[in-house]
């Protein structure tokens, strides 16, 4: 298990993965995605042949316009 100091978005391209946090577990299949908040302890496990993309980005990427409330996250 690990955590990231940034946000993470995981998209499953093919196959199935399990995503576990300290509190929850979810199984995702091709075409499904999950958003993991920063500093959330988690683990991603592949089930058989599987491909997924994981995008890690700072919270300030969610700031869409000047004065946006998400600016306070960075």
Secondary structure per residue as TSV (DSSP state, phi and psi in degrees):
chain	resnum	aa	ss	phi	psi
A	1	X	-	360.0	151.9
A	2	X	B	-153.4	176.1
A	3	X	-	-139.1	161.1
A	4	X	-	-121.0	147.2
A	5	X	S	-83.9	3.7
A	6	X	S	-126.4	176.7
A	7	X	E	-79.1	153.1
A	8	X	E	-134.0	135.9
A	9	X	E	-123.6	124.8
A	10	X	E	-117.7	128.8
A	11	X	E	-121.9	126.1
A	12	X	E	-88.5	120.2
A	13	X	E	-85.9	-39.6
A	14	X	E	-155.7	139.1
A	15	X	E	86.9	-153.0
A	16	X	E	-139.2	141.9
A	17	X	E	-129.6	155.3
A	18	X	E	-107.9	133.4
A	19	X	E	-118.5	124.5
A	20	X	E	-122.4	139.1
A	21	X	E	-116.5	-176.5
A	22	X	S	-67.0	-22.7
A	23	X	S	-111.0	-22.7
A	24	X	-	-139.9	163.0
A	25	X	E	-140.0	139.3
A	26	X	E	-142.0	143.5
A	27	X	E	-108.0	127.5
A	28	X	E	-117.1	142.7
A	29	X	E	-117.9	173.7
A	30	X	T	-48.6	132.5
A	31	X	T	91.1	-6.4
A	32	X	-	-105.0	159.4
A	33	X	E	-143.4	165.4
A	34	X	E	-144.1	145.6
A	35	X	E	-109.2	128.2
A	36	X	E	-117.7	122.4
A	37	X	-	-68.5	159.6
A	38	X	T	-64.4	148.7
A	39	X	T	65.4	17.3
A	40	X	-	-93.3	121.4
A	41	X	-	-69.2	127.1
A	42	X	E	-151.5	167.5
A	43	X	E	-146.4	137.8
A	44	X	E	-114.7	127.8
A	45	X	E	-123.4	132.4
A	46	X	E	-82.5	141.6
A	47	X	E	-111.7	99.8
A	48	X	E	72.9	-153.7
A	49	X	E	-71.3	124.4
A	50	X	E	-157.8	147.5
A	51	X	E	-133.8	134.1
A	52	X	E	-145.1	156.0
A	53	X	E	-108.8	138.0
A	54	X	E	-120.0	122.7
A	55	X	E	-111.7	123.9
A	56	X	E	-115.4	128.5
A	57	X	E	-149.5	152.7
A	58	X	-	-70.1	151.5
A	59	X	G	-59.5	-28.5
A	60	X	G	-66.7	-12.3
A	61	X	G	-66.0	-17.1
A	62	X	G	-85.1	0.5
A	63	X	-	-82.3	104.4
A	64	X	-	-90.3	-22.1
A	65	X	S	-154.2	157.9
A	66	X	T	-57.4	132.5
A	67	X	T	84.6	5.3
A	68	X	-	-60.6	136.0
A	69	X	G	-58.4	-25.8
A	70	X	G	-70.6	-10.3
A	71	X	G	-58.2	-29.7
A	72	X	G	-72.2	-10.4
A	73	X	G	-76.5	-25.4
A	74	X	-	-88.9	360.0
